[in-house]
Amino acid sequence: MDTLQDRIFQALADVKDPEIPDVSLIEMGMVHRVLVNDHDVTVQLMPTFVGCPALELIKKQTMDRLQQIDKKNRIHVEFVFDPPWTSDRITPDGHQKLKQFGIAPPQKSLQQLPSCPYCNQEDGEILNLFGPTACRAIYYCRGCKQPFEGMKVV
Amino acid sequence: MADDKLLLGHRDSEWLGCCPDIEGDVAFSSIAQDEVGHATFYYQLLHQLGEDDPDRLAFGRDASKWRNCMLVERENDDWTYSITRHLFFDQFDQIRLQAMCTSSYEPLQHGVKKMIREEYYHLLHMKTWFKQLGRAGGVATQKLQQAIEKLWPDVNGMFSFAGIEEDLLRFELIQLTPTEMRVKWEAEMKALFQQANMSWPGEFPQLKHDGRKGEHSAALKTLLLTMGEVYQSEPSAKW
C-alpha cells in the first residue's frame, strides 16, 4: 500500500512545466519536500528563477492535481528559496526529455557549451545569453547549421 | 532595493521592439523580467514586515516616497547610455547582493543568494557590450564616451544609504559600508575601463539630489504616470 507521500510524489510527476510541457516538476528538480502534518499537506517548490512568470500557473496546476488524489487534507503549495534551485537539480530523465523537446540540457559549468539537441555536435557557439524564457539561452550549431535553445547554468 | 529594481526593469522594458538588433531586444526583455521579478520579491518581503500591498507600493505612491537612486530613473536616451547605465548599476548591485549573502535576516539572505546567480548573466552581457563599444572606435566609442560623461554625476547616488547605514550594519543586515562598496565598485570598473580602452573620468561629483532621500527628477514623475496608468484608472480593481 502506497503512503500518502508516495501518492503525492506520483501525482507531482503529472504536473508539467507550463513552458516545457514534456518535463515534470520532479524532473525539473523543483520539488524540495512534501510535509504532511495532521490535515495539512504542504508542497515546497523551488522556483527556477525569482521572477518566473509561470509560478502562479505552476501553483494552481499543483493544487488541482493534488486535490484530485487527496480530498481529506488541506493542500498548500509554497515557494522556497532555501535551498536555491540550481540547474544541476534537473534529473537524468529531465535531461533526456529536455533534449527530446529540442532544448539542450544544462552543462556542469558556464564555460562548457551544450551539444546540439538535434545532431549532438559539440562545436557550438553562443548566439544570445538570453532566450524566450528567463531560464534559456540561444546557441548556434555549426554542425547542422541551425540555432537551438539550451537551459542556462544557474 | 525594490525601487531600484522596479524602475530599472521598467526602463529595460521600454526597449522592447526598439533595440539595434533582435538579440538586444530579447536580452532587454529577459532582463526586464528578472528585474521586475526581483522587485516583486523585495516588495513582498516588505509587505510581510508591515508595509503596504506590493501593487500599491509600485503603482500608488507619490514620487517623493520613492527611495531609488537617481541613476535608474533617468530616461533611456540612446542604447549605449542604457547599456552603460545598466553596467554601472549591475556592478553596484552585485557588490550589494554579495554584502547581504550572510544577512541576519534569513528570508533576505535566501532571496539574495538566488538573485545573485541570475544577475551574473546581466553583468556579463553589459560588460561584453561595454568592451565592444569601447574597442570599436568611431561613433560607437564616441557615444560610449558621451554616455559615461552623462552618467558620472549619478554614480555617487547609488552608494547613498540616506543615513540608515549604521543601523543596517549594526543589525548585520548588510556587511559592507557604502564607502567599502564604492571602493570595490571603483576597482572593478577601473579594470573594465582599461580593457575597453576608455579613460577613467576621475572623481565622482558631489550629489545635488539624493534619490534615496526622496529627491527626484521630473523623469520619475513621468515614469510613474506611465507605469501606474492602468492601476490608477481603477485602484480598487482586482487583477
HADDOCK unambig.tbl for C-alpha pairs under 7 A between the chains (distance, minus, plus):
assign (segid A and resid 50 and name CA) (segid B and resid 37 and name CA) 5.86 0.50 0.50
assign (segid A and resid 50 and name CA) (segid B and resid 38 and name CA) 6.35 0.50 0.50
assign (segid A and resid 50 and name CA) (segid B and resid 115 and name CA) 6.83 0.50 0.50
assign (segid A and resid 51 and name CA) (segid B and resid 33 and name CA) 6.33 0.50 0.50
assign (segid A and resid 51 and name CA) (segid B and resid 34 and name CA) 5.24 0.50 0.50
assign (segid A and resid 51 and name CA) (segid B and resid 36 and name CA) 6.90 0.50 0.50
assign (segid A and resid 51 and name CA) (segid B and resid 37 and name CA) 3.53 0.50 0.50
assign (segid A and resid 51 and name CA) (segid B and resid 38 and name CA) 6.22 0.50 0.50
assign (segid A and resid 81 and name CA) (segid B and resid 110 and name CA) 5.55 0.50 0.50
assign (segid A and resid 81 and name CA) (segid B and resid 111 and name CA) 5.96 0.50 0.50
assign (segid A and resid 81 and name CA) (segid B and resid 114 and name CA) 6.84 0.50 0.50
assign (segid A and resid 82 and name CA) (segid B and resid 110 and name CA) 5.67 0.50 0.50
assign (segid A and resid 84 and name CA) (segid B and resid 114 and name CA) 5.74 0.50 0.50
assign (segid A and resid 128 and name CA) (segid B and resid 23 and name CA) 6.16 0.50 0.50
assign (segid A and resid 130 and name CA) (segid B and resid 26 and name CA) 6.36 0.50 0.50
assign (segid A and resid 130 and name CA) (segid B and resid 27 and name CA) 5.06 0.50 0.50
assign (segid A and resid 130 and name CA) (segid B and resid 30 and name CA) 6.32 0.50 0.50
assign (segid A and resid 131 and name CA) (segid B and resid 26 and name CA) 6.43 0.50 0.50
assign (segid A and resid 133 and name CA) (segid B and resid 30 and name CA) 6.87 0.50 0.50
assign (segid A and resid 134 and name CA) (segid B and resid 30 and name CA) 5.78 0.50 0.50
assign (segid A and resid 154 and name CA) (segid B and resid 117 and name CA) 5.73 0.50 0.50
assign (segid A and resid 154 and name CA) (segid B and resid 118 and name CA) 6.87 0.50 0.50
